Amino acid sequence: MPFRKFESVYDSDAYPEDVRYEYVALEELTTRFRISFNYQLEKMPDNAQRDVILDIIHKHKDYLTSLEAALTDVKDQTA
């Protein structure tokens, strides 16, 4: 198993413990997602299959963009 680098968020007491656990889970999921889709893109030359993968990626990208916007709004409201 390759060495996993944990970001400073995991080790920092500045963040609540549950947030640190969620962060690590998100990092692990992102890594698995990246490895799986890189493999699929290498093995699937069919454009229709690539379109399906791109559609899935865009859905996740849209969600993460909306999550980032929501977090920014909360940050601006508390500032």
N, C-alpha and C positions, 0 to 999 in steps of 0.2 A: 504494500500500500504506500503510495507516495506521501511525502511529508506535506502536511497541511499547514499553511500559514494562517494564524488567527489574527485578525485585525485588532487594533488597539481598543476598539469598542468593547470587545469581549473582556479585556483585562482591566478596563477602566471602571472605577467605582463611581464615576460621574454619571453613569447610566444605570437605570434600575435593572435589577437582575433579570426580570422577565424579558426586558428589551434585549439584553445581551444574548439570552437563549434564542430569541426569535431571529436576531441578527445572524447568529451562527447557522441556524436552520436555513435561513434565506441564502446564505453564502454556499452551503452544501447543495441546496437545490439548484442554484444558479450554475454551479460547477457541473453537476450531473446533466443539466439541461444543455449546457454548452458542449460537453463531450458527446452526448447522444446525438445532437443535431449535426455536429461536425462529422460524425461517423455516417449519419444518414445522407448528408449531402455528398460525401465521397462515394457512397455506394449506390446512390440513386441518380442516374443520369437523366431520367425521365422528367421533362419540364412540368408535367401535371403534378408529379409528386413534390417537386420543388415548390410549386405554387401553394400546395397544401401546407408545407413546412413554413413558408413565408407568411401565410395567413395566421398560423398559430403564433409565430414570433411577433407579428404585429399586434395581435390581441394582448399578449403579455406586455408588449411595449406600451400600448395604450393604457393598460391598467397601471403600470408603473409610473407613467407620466401623470395620470390623475392622482395617484398616491403622493407623488412629489408635490403637485400643486396643492393638495389638501394640507400637507405638512408645512408648506411654505405659508399658506393662509393662517394656520394656527400660530406659527412662529411670528408672523407679522401682527397678529391680534394680541399676542402676549408681550410684544416689545413696547 
